[in-house]
Amino acid sequence: MKLFVAGLPPDFDDTDLKEMFELYGEVTSAKIAIDRQTRRSRGFGFLEMPKELEAKEAILALDGAKLNRGKQLSVKPADDQQNSSGSRGPSGGRPFNRPPGSGRRF
């Protein structure tokens, strides 16, 4: 099961992410997203846990957990990060035929 993890400290690397989740089971891969310009962590990453039960246990244990400096982790199945049609594309999910500024405001 592929997991998405957000709220990671800037000094976290792939090994730190892997070791944190290995407490709950086998981790086959772990990758922190790196900003191409600054070469620093973007604060989120992805990892793969082959056993779904172990991945779900890790989600229950770590989602909402607080790390140093009070930063809260968000751990979710990676599939939840996409809408039903796949990736959001270049418009960030906004339909191409709707002009910017129209519709709901948040």
LODO-625322 format. One record per atom (N, C-alpha, C): chain; atom name; z negated, y negated, x negated. Coordinates in steps of 0.05 Angstrom, whole numbers, plus 32768, in hexadecimal, padded with zeros to 4 digits. Layout:
N
<A,CA,<Z,Y,X>>;
...
This chain:
106
<A,N,<8000,8018,7FEF>>;
<A,CA,<8000,8000,8000>>;
<A,C,<8000,7FE7,7FEE>>;
<A,N,<8012,7FD5,7FF4>>;
<A,CA,<8014,7FBC,7FE5>>;
<A,C,<8001,7FA7,7FF1>>;
<A,N,<7FF2,7F9A,7FE0>>;
<A,CA,<7FDF,7F86,7FEA>>;
<A,C,<7FE5,7F6A,7FDF>>;
<A,N,<7FDF,7F56,7FEE>>;
<A,CA,<7FE2,7F3A,7FE6>>;
<A,C,<7FC6,7F2F,7FE3>>;
<A,N,<7FC0,7F22,7FCC>>;
<A,CA,<7FA6,7F17,7FC6>>;
<A,C,<7FA9,7EFA,7FC0>>;
<A,N,<7F9A,7EE8,7FCE>>;
<A,CA,<7F9A,7ECC,7FC9>>;
<A,C,<7F7E,7EC2,7FC4>>;
<A,N,<7F7C,7EAA,7FB8>>;
<A,CA,<7F62,7E9F,7FB1>>;
<A,C,<7F58,7EA8,7F96>>;
<A,N,<7F6A,7EB0,7F85>>;
<A,CA,<7F62,7EBA,7F6A>>;
<A,C,<7F5C,7EA2,7F58>>;
<A,N,<7F49,7EA5,7F46>>;
<A,CA,<7F43,7E90,7F32>>;
<A,C,<7F5B,7E8C,7F20>>;
<A,N,<7F5F,7E74,7F15>>;
<A,CA,<7F76,7E6F,7F03>>;
<A,C,<7F76,7E7F,7EEA>>;
<A,N,<7F5F,7E89,7EE1>>;
<A,CA,<7F5F,7E98,7EC8>>;
<A,C,<7F62,7EB6,7ECC>>;
<A,N,<7F66,7EBF,7EE5>>;
<A,CA,<7F6B,7EDB,7EEB>>;
<A,C,<7F86,7EE3,7EE0>>;
<A,N,<7F88,7EFC,7ED5>>;
<A,CA,<7FA2,7F06,7ECC>>;
<A,C,<7FA6,7F21,7EDA>>;
<A,N,<7FBD,7F2E,7ED4>>;
<A,CA,<7FC4,7F47,7EE1>>;
<A,C,<7FAE,7F5C,7EDD>>;
<A,N,<7FA3,7F5E,7EC5>>;
<A,CA,<7F8E,7F72,7EBF>>;
<A,C,<7F75,7F6D,7ECF>>;
<A,N,<7F6D,7F53,7ED2>>;
<A,CA,<7F55,7F4D,7EE2>>;
<A,C,<7F59,7F56,7EFF>>;
<A,N,<7F71,7F50,7F0A>>;
<A,CA,<7F77,7F57,7F26>>;
<A,C,<7F76,7F76,7F29>>;
<A,N,<7F82,7F84,7F17>>;
<A,CA,<7F82,7FA1,7F18>>;
<A,C,<7F66,7FAD,7F17>>;
<A,N,<7F56,7FA3,7F04>>;
<A,CA,<7F3B,7FAD,7F00>>;
<A,C,<7F29,7FA7,7F19>>;
<A,N,<7F2D,7F91,7F26>>;
<A,CA,<7F1D,7F8A,7F3D>>;
<A,C,<7F23,7F9E,7F54>>;
<A,N,<7F3C,7FA6,7F57>>;
<A,CA,<7F43,7FB9,7F6D>>;
<A,C,<7F3F,7FD6,7F65>>;
<A,N,<7F3E,7FDC,7F4B>>;
<A,CA,<7F39,7FF8,7F43>>;
<A,C,<7F1D,8001,7F4A>>;
<A,N,<7F0C,7FEF,7F51>>;
<A,CA,<7EF1,7FF7,7F5B>>;
<A,C,<7EF3,8006,7F75>>;
<A,N,<7F0A,8003,7F83>>;
<A,CA,<7F0E,800F,7F9D>>;
<A,C,<7F22,8026,7F9D>>;
<A,N,<7F2F,802A,7F87>>;
<A,CA,<7F43,8040,7F85>>;
<A,C,<7F58,803A,7F70>>;
<A,N,<7F6C,804B,7F71>>;
<A,CA,<7F82,8049,7F5D>>;
<A,C,<7F94,8031,7F63>>;
<A,N,<7F9B,8023,7F4E>>;
<A,CA,<7FAD,800C,7F50>>;
<A,C,<7FC5,8012,7F3E>>;
<A,N,<7FDD,8013,7F4A>>;
<A,CA,<7FF4,801A,7F3A>>;
<A,C,<8002,8001,7F2D>>;
<A,N,<7FFE,7FEA,7F3A>>;
<A,CA,<8009,7FD1,7F2E>>;
<A,C,<7FF9,7FB9,7F38>>;
<A,N,<7FF8,7FA5,7F28>>;
<A,CA,<7FEA,7F8C,7F2F>>;
<A,C,<7FF9,7F75,7F21>>;
<A,N,<8000,7F60,7F30>>;
<A,CA,<800F,7F4A,7F25>>;
<A,C,<8005,7F2F,7F31>>;
<A,N,<7FFD,7F1D,7F20>>;
<A,CA,<7FF6,7F02,7F28>>;
<A,C,<800F,7EF1,7F28>>;
<A,N,<8012,7EE0,7F3C>>;
<A,CA,<8029,7ECE,7F3D>>;
<A,C,<8024,7EB7,7F29>>;
<A,N,<8038,7EB2,7F18>>;
<A,CA,<8036,7E9D,7F04>>;
<A,C,<804A,7E87,7F0A>>;
<A,N,<8041,7E6E,7F07>>;
<A,CA,<8053,7E57,7F0A>>;
<A,C,<8065,7E56,7EF2>>;
<A,N,<807F,7E54,7EF7>>;
<A,CA,<8093,7E54,7EE1>>;
<A,C,<8091,7E3C,7ECF>>;
<A,N,<808A,7E25,7EDA>>;
<A,CA,<8089,7E0D,7ECA>>;
<A,C,<8070,7E0B,7EBA>>;
<A,N,<8059,7E10,7EC7>>;
<A,CA,<803F,7E0C,7EB8>>;
<A,C,<8036,7E26,7EAB>>;
<A,N,<8042,7E3D,7EB2>>;
<A,CA,<803A,7E57,7EA7>>;
<A,C,<801D,7E5E,7EAF>>;
<A,N,<8012,7E52,7EC4>>;
<A,CA,<7FF7,7E58,7ECD>>;
<A,C,<7FF8,7E67,7EE7>>;
<A,N,<7FE2,7E74,7EED>>;
<A,CA,<7FDF,7E84,7F06>>;
<A,C,<7FE3,7E71,7F1E>>;
<A,N,<7FF0,7E7C,7F33>>;
<A,CA,<7FF3,7E6D,7F4C>>;
<A,C,<7FDD,7E74,7F5F>>;
<A,N,<7FC9,7E85,7F57>>;
<A,CA,<7FB2,7E8B,7F67>>;
<A,C,<7FB6,7EA2,7F7A>>;
<A,N,<7FCC,7EB0,7F78>>;
<A,CA,<7FD0,7EC7,7F89>>;
<A,C,<7FDF,7EDD,7F7A>>;
<A,N,<7FDF,7EF5,7F85>>;
<A,CA,<7FED,7F0B,7F78>>;
<A,C,<7FF1,7F22,7F8C>>;
<A,N,<7FFD,7F37,7F81>>;
<A,CA,<8003,7F4F,7F91>>;
<A,C,<7FFA,7F67,7F81>>;
<A,N,<7FF2,7F7C,7F8F>>;
<A,CA,<7FEC,7F95,7F82>>;
<A,C,<7FF3,7FAC,7F93>>;
<A,N,<7FF5,7FC3,7F87>>;
<A,CA,<7FFD,7FDC,7F95>>;
<A,C,<7FE7,7FF0,7F92>>;
<A,N,<7FDE,7FFB,7FA8>>;
<A,CA,<7FCB,8011,7FA9>>;
<A,C,<7FD8,8028,7FB8>>;
<A,N,<7FDC,803F,7FAB>>;
<A,CA,<7FEB,8054,7FB8>>;
<A,C,<7FDD,8061,7FD0>>;
<A,N,<7FC3,8060,7FD0>>;
<A,CA,<7FB4,806D,7FE6>>;
<A,C,<7FAC,8058,7FFB>>;
<A,N,<7FB7,805A,8013>>;
<A,CA,<7FB2,8046,8027>>;
<A,C,<7F94,8043,802E>>;
<A,N,<7F85,8059,802F>>;
<A,CA,<7F69,8058,8035>>;
<A,C,<7F5A,8047,8021>>;
<A,N,<7F60,804B,8007>>;
<A,CA,<7F53,803B,7FF2>>;
<A,C,<7F5B,801E,7FF4>>;
<A,N,<7F74,8019,7FFA>>;
<A,CA,<7F7D,7FFD,7FFD>>;
<A,C,<7F6E,7FEF,8014>>;
<A,N,<7F6B,7FFD,802A>>;
<A,CA,<7F5D,7FF2,8041>>;
<A,C,<7F40,7FED,803B>>;
<A,N,<7F33,7FFE,802C>>;
<A,CA,<7F18,7FFA,8023>>;
<A,C,<7F16,7FE1,8012>>;
<A,N,<7F29,7FDD,8000>>;
<A,CA,<7F29,7FC6,7FEE>>;
<A,C,<7F2C,7FAC,7FFF>>;
<A,N,<7F3E,7FAD,8013>>;
<A,CA,<7F41,7F96,8025>>;
<A,C,<7F27,7F8F,8033>>;
<A,N,<7F1A,7FA3,803E>>;
<A,CA,<7F00,7F9F,804C>>;
<A,C,<7EEB,7F93,803A>>;
<A,N,<7EEA,7F9D,8021>>;
<A,CA,<7ED6,7F95,800E>>;
<A,C,<7EDB,7F79,8002>>;
<A,N,<7EF5,7F73,7FFD>>;
<A,CA,<7EFB,7F5B,7FEE>>;
<A,C,<7F06,7F43,7FFE>>;
<A,N,<7F11,7F48,8015>>;
<A,CA,<7F1B,7F31,8025>>;
<A,C,<7F03,7F20,802E>>;
<A,N,<7F04,7F07,8026>>;
<A,CA,<7EEF,7EF4,802C>>;
<A,C,<7ED9,7EF2,8017>>;
<A,N,<7EDA,7F04,8003>>;
<A,CA,<7EC6,7F03,7FEE>>;
<A,C,<7EC9,7EEA,7FDE>>;
<A,N,<7EB3,7EE0,7FD4>>;
<A,CA,<7EB3,7EC7,7FC4>>;
<A,C,<7EB2,7ECE,7FA6>>;
<A,N,<7EC3,7EC1,7F97>>;
<A,CA,<7EC3,7EC4,7F7A>>;
<A,C,<7EB5,7EAC,7F6E>>;
<A,N,<7EB7,7EA9,7F53>>;
<A,CA,<7EAB,7E92,7F46>>;
<A,C,<7EB5,7E78,7F52>>;
<A,N,<7EA4,7E64,7F51>>;
<A,CA,<7EAA,7E49,7F5C>>;
<A,C,<7EAE,7E49,7F7B>>;
<A,N,<7EA4,7E5E,7F88>>;
<A,CA,<7EA5,7E60,7FA5>>;
<A,C,<7EC0,7E64,7FB1>>;
<A,N,<7ED4,7E6B,7FA1>>;
<A,CA,<7EEF,7E70,7FAC>>;
<A,C,<7EEF,7E8A,7FBB>>;
<A,N,<7EFB,7E8A,7FD3>>;
<A,CA,<7EFB,7EA2,7FE4>>;
<A,C,<7F15,7EB1,7FE2>>;
<A,N,<7F13,7ECB,7FDF>>;
<A,CA,<7F2B,7EDC,7FDD>>;
<A,C,<7F36,7EE1,7FF9>>;
<A,N,<7F50,7EE4,7FFA>>;
<A,CA,<7F5E,7EEE,8012>>;
<A,C,<7F6E,7F06,8009>>;
<A,N,<7F68,7F1D,8015>>;
<A,CA,<7F76,7F36,800E>>;
<A,C,<7F81,7F42,8028>>;
<A,N,<7F9C,7F46,8027>>;
<A,CA,<7FAA,7F50,803F>>;
<A,C,<7FC0,7F62,8036>>;
<A,N,<7FC9,7F74,8048>>;
<A,CA,<7FE1,7F84,8042>>;
<A,C,<7FF8,7F70,803D>>;
<A,N,<8008,7F76,8029>>;
<A,CA,<801E,7F64,8022>>;
<A,C,<8033,7F61,8038>>;
<A,N,<8036,7F75,8049>>;
<A,CA,<8049,7F74,805F>>;
<A,C,<8042,7F5E,8073>>;
<A,N,<8029,7F57,8075>>;
<A,CA,<8020,7F42,8087>>;
<A,C,<802A,7F26,807E>>;
<A,N,<8034,7F24,8066>>;
<A,CA,<803C,7F0A,805B>>;
<A,C,<8059,7F03,8063>>;
<A,N,<8067,7F16,8071>>;
<A,CA,<8082,7F11,8079>>;
<A,C,<8083,7F10,8097>>;
<A,N,<8096,7F00,80A2>>;
<A,CA,<809A,7F00,80BF>>;
<A,C,<80AB,7F18,80C6>>;
<A,N,<80B0,7F1D,80DF>>;
<A,CA,<80BD,7F35,80E8>>;
<A,C,<80DA,7F37,80DE>>;
<A,N,<80E6,7F20,80D6>>;
<A,CA,<8102,7F21,80CE>>;
<A,C,<8105,7F23,80AF>>;
<A,N,<80EF,7F27,80A2>>;
<A,CA,<80F0,7F29,8084>>;
<A,C,<80E6,7F0F,8078>>;
<A,N,<80F3,7F07,8062>>;
<A,CA,<80EA,7EEF,8054>>;
<A,C,<80F0,7ED6,8064>>;
<A,N,<80E2,7EC1,805D>>;
<A,CA,<80E5,7EA8,806C>>;
<A,C,<80FD,7E98,8064>>;
<A,N,<8108,7E9D,804D>>;
<A,CA,<8120,7E90,8044>>;
<A,C,<811B,7E74,803A>>;
<A,N,<8130,7E65,8034>>;
<A,CA,<812D,7E4B,8028>>;
<A,C,<8122,7E35,803A>>;
<A,N,<8122,7E39,8054>>;
<A,CA,<8118,7E25,8066>>;
<A,C,<80FA,7E27,806A>>;
<A,N,<80ED,7E3B,805E>>;
<A,CA,<80D0,7E3E,8061>>;
<A,C,<80C9,7E47,807D>>;
<A,N,<80DB,7E54,808C>>;
<A,CA,<80D5,7E5D,80A7>>;
<A,C,<80DF,7E4B,80BC>>;
<A,N,<80E7,7E32,80B5>>;
<A,CA,<80F1,7E1F,80C9>>;
<A,C,<810E,7E25,80D0>>;
<A,N,<8115,7E26,80E9>>;
<A,CA,<8131,7E2C,80F0>>;
<A,C,<8144,7E16,80E5>>;
<A,N,<815B,7E1E,80DD>>;
<A,CA,<816E,7E0C,80D1>>;
<A,C,<8179,7DF7,80E5>>;
<A,N,<817A,7DFF,80FF>>;
<A,CA,<8187,7DED,8112>>;
<A,C,<8173,7DD9,811E>>;
<A,N,<815A,7DD9,8116>>;
<A,CA,<8147,7DC5,8120>>;
<A,C,<8143,7DB0,810A>>;
<A,N,<8147,7D97,8111>>;
<A,CA,<8144,7D82,80FD>>;
<A,C,<8126,7D7F,80F5>>;
<A,N,<8121,7D78,80DB>>;
<A,CA,<8106,7D75,80D3>>;
<A,C,<80F8,7D60,80E4>>;
<A,N,<80DF,7D64,80E9>>;
<A,CA,<80CF,7D51,80F9>>;
<A,C,<80D0,7D56,8117>>;
<A,N,<80E1,7D68,8120>>;
<A,CA,<80E1,7D6E,813D>>;
<A,C,<80CF,7D85,8143>>;
<A,N,<80C6,7D88,815B>>;
<A,CA,<80B5,7D9E,8162>>;
<A,C,<8098,7D98,815E>>;
<A,N,<8088,7DAE,815B>>;
<A,CA,<806B,7DAB,8159>>;
<A,C,<8063,7D9E,813F>>;
<A,N,<804E,7D90,8140>>;
<A,CA,<8042,7D85,8127>>;
<A,C,<8026,7D90,8124>>;
<A,N,<801F,7D96,810C>>;
<A,CA,<8004,7DA2,8106>>;
<A,C,<7FF3,7D8E,80F8>>;
